[in-house]
Amino acid sequence: MDMVAIAKRENNNKRKYLVVNRLQGKHIPVSGKTAFEIFDSLAEKLSDYIKNGEKILIVGFAETATAIGARLAVKLGCRFMQTTREMIPGAEYLYFTESHSHATEQKLVKNDIDSVIGLIDRIIFAEDEVTTGSTIMKIIDIIERLYPGKVKFSVASLLNGMDEEALERYKKKNIEIHYLLKTNHEPFTAIAEGFSGQGVYCEKDESDANCETISVKDNYINTRRLSDGREYDAACEKLSERIISDLGSSIKTAVVIGTEEFMYPALFTAKRLEENGIVSLSHSTTRSPIVTSPEENYPLKKRFQLLSLYDDERTTFVYDLEKYDAAIVITDSANHSAIGLNTLINALRSVGNDNIRVYRWCDNE
């Protein structure tokens, strides 16, 4: 599988490399159809749980694995929620940390775990890549302490880089591990250090972009809270129908941009556009400050600095934007400050996109 690419982390001495997945639709633009085929292959590895009658909760890790987790829940027909770094009104949290990340704080809504813990048999944590398993083990330890003996645990990821010691630690706790591809991280630091890092870096442009935002409240589901996978998929179907109807028939190429933790609707819409004969790709904005480099085998060539659509003080990024007949931004940000959106629109326009449509899908207007 052509999934694995090695990139350089910026100013992170804990781990100098980053495994960038070419096919998951986060940092690198990808066909929504291709991404879903990969996610569905992982779901197939979990199907025995459903066949055996287990009631499952999928937990997708923010920010890179939220779409993976959602798709697993869709295919398995089970409950879903994601970890988050955002604040949610009225929520209590289970806090844990992601030690190698640029943004270490993670949290899971405790209210929802409380409500579902007696109704499920197993929690499956979904990730794009598991390196040591220590982050997942932190939240498992918290859940086991609060709800002893109530639930079993599994891990599902596209990539797995755990060494024998880490695998044995999970085996002793009877935590089952599923993945598509095993990786060996030993050479990754040297590979990353071999790239020049002399890619293109574009500073943020906060000037008024004067771009209309289309607000959609209907059928919105916030997957930071407990939700149903197939209900979420049906809601994304409704949203994509609206977007495709708005586009009209003259569009030949399109990109669909998600925002940070909000990835699944963008990938879903790109897949539907592709099924309607439009050449479509999807990727998302991210908190990850990744070095860019010009070498042919390096995954990211051009970085655009942004401000977050969720928080005017947060720096985010998007990589390798290109020109399309239509550029579609889908966000669930309820922040009505235009500053973050201005930076994203101006980045899209800087590479020639003049047909840009922004859809704000949320219920907090």
C-alpha positions as CSV (number, residue, x, y, z in Angstrom):
1,M,0.0,0.0,0.0
2,D,1.3,3.4,-0.9
3,M,0.3,5.0,2.4
4,V,3.5,5.8,4.2
5,A,5.5,9.0,3.7
6,I,8.0,10.5,6.2
7,A,8.1,14.2,6.9
8,K,10.0,16.5,9.3
9,R,8.3,17.9,12.3
10,E,8.9,21.6,12.9
11,N,10.6,22.4,16.3
12,N,9.7,19.1,17.9
13,N,12.7,17.5,19.6
14,K,10.6,14.7,21.2
15,R,10.2,13.1,17.7
16,K,11.8,14.7,14.7
17,Y,9.8,12.8,12.1
18,L,6.1,12.5,11.3
19,V,4.5,9.6,9.5
20,V,2.2,11.2,6.9
21,N,-0.5,9.0,5.4
22,R,-0.9,9.7,1.7
23,L,-4.4,8.2,1.6
24,Q,-6.3,9.3,4.7
25,G,-7.3,12.8,3.4
26,K,-5.7,14.9,6.1
27,H,-2.5,16.7,5.0
28,I,-2.3,15.4,1.4
29,P,-5.2,15.9,-1.0
30,V,-6.8,12.5,-1.9
31,S,-9.8,11.0,-3.6
32,G,-12.6,10.6,-1.1
33,K,-13.4,7.2,-2.7
34,T,-9.8,6.1,-2.2
35,A,-9.8,7.1,1.4
36,F,-13.1,5.4,2.2
37,E,-11.8,2.2,0.5
38,I,-8.9,2.2,2.9
39,F,-11.0,2.9,5.9
40,D,-13.5,0.1,4.8
41,S,-10.6,-2.4,4.6
42,L,-9.9,-1.6,8.3
43,A,-13.6,-2.0,9.2
44,E,-13.6,-5.4,7.6
45,K,-11.0,-6.5,10.2
46,L,-13.4,-5.6,13.0
47,S,-16.5,-7.2,11.5
48,D,-16.2,-10.3,13.8
49,Y,-17.1,-8.2,16.8
50,I,-20.5,-7.4,15.3
51,K,-21.0,-11.0,14.0
52,N,-20.4,-12.1,17.6
53,G,-23.1,-9.8,18.9
54,E,-20.9,-7.3,20.6
55,K,-22.2,-3.8,21.1
56,I,-19.4,-1.4,20.0
57,L,-18.4,2.2,20.6
58,I,-15.8,3.6,18.2
59,V,-13.7,6.4,19.5
60,G,-11.8,8.4,16.8
61,F,-8.7,10.3,17.8
62,A,-8.6,14.0,17.0
63,E,-7.5,15.4,14.8
64,T,-6.2,13.1,12.2
65,A,-8.4,10.0,12.8
66,T,-11.8,11.5,13.2
67,A,-12.9,10.5,9.7
68,I,-11.4,7.0,10.1
69,G,-13.4,6.5,13.3
70,A,-16.6,7.8,11.8
71,R,-16.3,5.5,8.8
72,L,-15.7,2.5,11.0
73,A,-18.9,3.3,12.9
74,V,-20.8,3.7,9.6
75,K,-19.6,0.3,8.3
76,L,-20.1,-1.5,11.6
77,G,-23.4,0.2,12.3
78,C,-22.4,1.2,15.8
79,R,-22.0,4.2,18.1
80,F,-19.3,6.8,17.6
81,M,-17.7,9.7,19.3
82,Q,-14.3,11.4,18.9
83,T,-11.8,12.9,21.3
84,T,-11.5,16.6,21.0
85,R,-9.4,19.6,21.8
86,E,-12.3,22.0,21.5
87,M,-14.5,23.2,24.4
88,I,-18.1,21.9,24.4
89,P,-20.8,23.7,26.5
90,G,-22.1,21.6,29.3
91,A,-19.6,18.9,29.0
92,E,-17.5,17.2,31.6
93,Y,-14.3,15.6,30.3
94,L,-11.8,12.8,30.7
95,Y,-8.5,14.5,30.2
96,F,-5.4,12.8,28.9
97,T,-2.3,13.8,27.0
98,E,-0.6,12.9,23.7
99,S,3.1,13.1,24.5
100,H,4.6,13.3,21.1
101,S,2.1,15.8,19.6
102,H,2.5,19.5,19.0
103,A,-0.9,19.9,20.8
104,T,-0.7,17.5,23.7
105,E,-4.1,17.9,25.4
106,Q,-6.8,15.4,24.5
107,K,-10.2,15.0,26.1
108,L,-13.3,12.8,25.8
109,V,-16.7,13.8,27.0
110,K,-17.3,12.0,30.3
111,N,-21.1,12.7,30.3
112,D,-21.4,10.5,27.2
113,I,-19.2,7.7,28.5
114,D,-21.3,7.7,31.6
115,S,-24.5,7.3,29.6
116,V,-23.2,4.5,27.3
117,I,-20.9,2.4,29.5
118,G,-23.6,0.0,30.6
119,L,-24.9,-0.4,27.0
120,I,-21.7,-1.5,25.2
121,D,-19.4,-4.4,25.4
122,R,-16.3,-2.9,23.8
123,I,-14.6,0.4,23.0
124,I,-12.5,0.4,19.9
125,F,-10.0,3.3,19.6
126,A,-9.4,4.4,16.0
127,E,-6.2,6.0,14.9
128,D,-4.4,6.7,11.7
129,E,-1.1,5.4,13.2
130,V,-0.1,3.9,16.5
131,T,3.5,4.2,17.4
132,T,4.0,3.2,21.0
133,G,0.3,2.9,22.1
134,S,1.0,5.0,25.2
135,T,-1.6,7.7,24.4
136,I,-4.4,5.1,24.0
137,M,-3.2,3.3,27.1
138,K,-3.6,6.6,29.1
139,I,-7.3,6.9,28.3
140,I,-7.9,3.1,28.8
141,D,-6.3,3.4,32.2
142,I,-8.7,6.3,33.1
143,I,-11.8,4.4,31.8
144,E,-10.8,1.2,33.7
145,R,-10.3,3.2,36.9
146,L,-13.7,4.9,36.6
147,Y,-15.7,1.9,35.3
148,P,-13.8,-1.2,36.5
149,G,-14.7,-4.3,34.5
150,K,-17.4,-2.7,32.5
151,V,-16.0,-2.8,29.0
152,K,-13.3,-4.4,26.8
153,F,-10.9,-2.5,24.6
154,S,-9.5,-2.8,21.1
155,V,-7.4,-0.6,18.9
156,A,-7.8,-0.2,15.1
157,S,-5.3,1.8,13.0
158,L,-4.3,2.1,9.4
159,L,-0.6,1.9,10.4
160,N,1.0,0.2,13.4
161,G,4.6,1.0,14.5
162,M,4.5,-0.6,17.9
163,D,7.6,-2.6,18.9
164,E,7.5,-6.0,20.6
165,E,7.6,-4.5,24.1
166,A,4.6,-2.3,23.4
167,L,2.7,-5.1,21.7
168,E,3.4,-7.4,24.7
169,R,2.1,-4.7,27.1
170,Y,-1.2,-4.7,25.2
171,K,-1.4,-8.5,25.0
172,K,-1.0,-8.7,28.8
173,K,-4.1,-6.4,29.2
174,N,-6.0,-8.4,26.6
175,I,-6.4,-5.4,24.4
176,E,-6.8,-6.6,20.8
177,I,-4.9,-4.7,18.0
178,H,-6.0,-4.4,14.4
179,Y,-4.2,-2.6,11.6
180,L,-3.6,-2.6,7.8
181,L,0.1,-2.1,7.6
182,K,3.0,-2.7,10.1
183,T,5.8,-0.1,10.1
184,N,9.3,0.0,11.5
185,H,10.2,3.4,12.9
186,E,13.9,2.8,13.3
187,P,15.0,4.5,10.1
188,F,12.4,7.3,10.1
189,T,14.5,9.9,12.0
190,A,17.4,9.5,9.6
191,I,15.0,9.7,6.6
192,A,13.5,12.9,7.9
193,E,16.8,14.5,8.5
194,G,17.9,13.7,5.0
195,F,15.4,16.3,3.5
196,S,16.5,19.9,3.1
197,G,13.3,21.5,4.4
198,Q,13.6,24.2,1.7
199,G,10.0,24.0,0.6
200,V,7.6,26.9,0.1
201,Y,6.2,28.7,3.2
202,C,3.3,31.2,2.8
203,E,2.5,33.6,5.6
204,K,-1.1,34.1,6.6
205,D,-3.1,36.8,4.9
206,E,-5.8,38.2,7.2
207,S,-7.2,40.8,4.8
208,D,-10.9,40.9,4.2
209,A,-11.7,38.0,1.8
210,N,-15.3,39.1,1.3
211,C,-16.6,35.5,0.8
212,E,-20.2,34.5,1.5
213,T,-20.8,31.8,4.1
214,I,-23.7,29.5,3.6
215,S,-25.2,28.4,7.0
216,V,-26.8,25.0,7.2
217,K,-28.4,23.8,10.4
218,D,-30.4,20.9,9.2
219,N,-29.4,17.4,10.3
220,Y,-26.1,18.6,12.0
221,I,-24.6,16.0,14.3
222,N,-21.6,16.9,16.5
223,T,-19.5,13.8,16.8
224,R,-17.6,15.2,19.7
225,R,-20.6,13.9,21.5
226,L,-22.0,10.4,21.4
227,S,-23.7,9.7,18.1
228,D,-24.8,6.9,15.8
229,G,-22.5,6.1,12.8
230,R,-25.2,5.5,10.3
231,E,-27.3,8.5,11.3
232,Y,-24.2,10.6,10.9
233,D,-23.6,9.2,7.4
234,A,-27.2,9.9,6.4
235,A,-26.8,13.5,7.7
236,C,-23.6,13.9,5.6
237,E,-25.5,12.6,2.6
238,K,-28.1,15.4,3.0
239,L,-25.4,18.0,3.2
240,S,-23.6,16.7,0.2
241,E,-26.8,16.7,-1.8
242,R,-27.2,20.4,-1.0
243,I,-23.7,21.2,-2.0
244,I,-23.8,19.2,-5.3
245,S,-27.1,20.9,-6.1
246,D,-25.6,24.3,-5.5
247,L,-22.6,23.6,-7.7
248,G,-24.5,23.0,-10.9
249,S,-23.3,21.1,-14.0
250,S,-20.4,23.0,-15.3
251,I,-17.8,22.0,-12.7
252,K,-15.2,19.5,-13.8
253,T,-12.7,19.6,-10.9
254,A,-13.2,20.3,-7.2
255,V,-11.5,20.2,-3.8
256,V,-13.3,19.9,-0.6
257,I,-11.5,21.3,2.5
258,G,-12.4,20.2,6.0
259,T,-11.3,22.1,9.1
260,E,-9.2,20.5,11.8
261,E,-11.2,17.8,13.6
262,F,-14.0,18.1,11.1
263,M,-12.9,15.8,8.3
264,Y,-15.6,13.2,7.5
265,P,-18.2,15.5,5.8
266,A,-15.5,16.9,3.5
267,L,-14.3,13.4,2.5
268,F,-17.8,12.2,2.1
269,T,-18.7,15.1,-0.2
270,A,-15.6,14.6,-2.3
271,K,-16.6,11.0,-2.8
272,R,-20.1,12.0,-3.8
273,L,-18.8,14.6,-6.3
274,E,-16.5,11.9,-7.8
275,E,-19.5,9.6,-8.2
276,N,-21.2,12.4,-10.0
277,G,-18.4,12.7,-12.6
278,I,-16.4,15.5,-11.0
279,V,-12.7,14.9,-10.4
280,S,-12.5,15.6,-6.7
281,L,-10.0,15.6,-3.9
282,S,-10.2,16.3,-0.2
283,H,-7.9,17.3,2.6
284,S,-8.2,19.4,5.8
285,T,-6.6,22.2,7.7
286,T,-4.5,21.1,10.7
287,R,-2.7,22.2,13.8
288,S,0.4,20.3,12.6
289,P,3.4,22.5,11.7
290,I,5.1,20.2,9.2
291,V,8.3,21.2,7.4
292,T,8.0,21.3,3.6
293,S,10.7,20.3,1.2
294,P,11.2,20.2,-2.6
295,E,12.5,16.7,-3.0
296,E,10.4,14.5,-5.3
297,N,9.8,11.8,-2.7
298,Y,8.9,14.3,0.0
299,P,5.2,14.4,0.7
300,L,4.5,18.1,1.3
301,K,5.9,20.9,-0.9
302,K,4.0,24.1,0.1
303,R,2.6,25.2,3.4
304,F,0.1,27.9,4.0
305,Q,-0.1,29.4,7.4
306,L,-3.7,30.2,8.7
307,L,-5.6,31.2,11.7
308,S,-8.1,28.7,13.0
309,L,-11.8,29.0,12.1
310,Y,-12.5,27.9,15.7
311,D,-10.1,30.2,17.6
312,D,-8.6,33.5,16.3
313,E,-5.5,32.9,18.4
314,R,-4.7,29.4,17.1
315,T,-2.2,29.0,14.2
316,T,-3.2,26.3,11.8
317,F,-2.0,25.2,8.3
318,V,-3.1,23.7,5.0
319,Y,-0.7,22.1,2.5
320,D,-0.3,21.9,-1.2
321,L,-3.3,23.8,-2.4
322,E,-3.9,23.9,-6.1
323,K,-6.4,25.5,-8.5
324,Y,-9.8,23.8,-9.2
325,D,-13.0,24.7,-10.9
326,A,-14.6,24.9,-7.4
327,A,-13.1,25.0,-3.9
328,I,-15.6,24.0,-1.2
329,V,-14.9,24.6,2.5
330,I,-17.0,22.7,5.0
331,T,-16.7,23.6,8.7
332,D,-18.7,23.2,11.9
333,S,-17.0,26.2,13.5
334,A,-19.6,28.4,15.4
335,N,-17.0,31.2,15.7
336,H,-18.4,34.0,13.6
337,S,-15.2,36.0,13.6
338,A,-14.1,36.1,9.9
339,I,-10.3,36.3,10.6
340,G,-9.6,32.5,10.3
341,L,-11.9,32.1,7.3
342,N,-10.2,35.1,5.6
343,T,-6.8,33.4,5.9
344,L,-8.1,30.2,4.3
345,I,-10.0,32.0,1.5
346,N,-7.0,34.1,0.7
347,A,-4.7,31.0,0.6
348,L,-7.1,29.4,-1.8
349,R,-7.3,32.5,-4.0
350,S,-3.5,32.8,-4.0
351,V,-3.2,29.7,-6.1
352,G,-5.9,30.8,-8.5
353,N,-9.2,29.6,-7.0
354,D,-12.0,32.1,-7.7
355,N,-15.0,29.9,-7.3
356,I,-15.0,29.3,-3.5
357,R,-18.0,28.1,-1.5
358,V,-18.1,28.0,2.3
359,Y,-20.6,25.9,4.2
360,R,-20.9,26.3,7.9
361,W,-22.7,23.2,9.2
362,C,-23.5,23.6,12.9
363,D,-26.5,24.3,15.2
364,N,-25.0,27.2,17.1
365,E,-25.7,30.3,15.1
